Amino acid sequence: MTEEKKELYLGYTTDKAVTPFFQEFLEHLDEERLMKSTCSTCGVDYLPPREHCQKCMSKTKMVEMTEREATCYSYVIVDFAPETLSSKQPYVVAIGEFPSGLKLTAHITNLTDMPKVGMPMKLGFAKESEGKMITYRWLV
Ligand SMILES: [Zn+2]
């Protein structure tokens, strides 16, 4: 796998190879707006957004995610990170569950203690580093 493809997989790039749908998601993210998608036919929500509904294959519509508070559904502590994230190890990746039931996987970047399932988390936005795009993360 080339370096370029690895970056695309992580979703941290505005590489020209991204689809227009994903490009729109990234542009909103850069304005600190997290988007979900809603199926125009059956109304199912997807987070992160999917361009087509998994149940009925209809096209979805991108809608802003307004929920900010979630609880920790699950987490992992990453001690052995891939090369691109090795400077951040060990780090914690958590699945947060919003009151609507939608779940989102992201890093927790401000932990001072061990994470706990059920702890409250808040959606935050920041750049990984200068010159990078804004990404979402969990804050505790
Ligand atoms: Zn559908």
Residues whose N, C-alpha, C, O or C-beta is under 5 A from the ligand:
A	BS01	ZN	C39 T41 C42 G43 C53 K55 C56 M57 S58
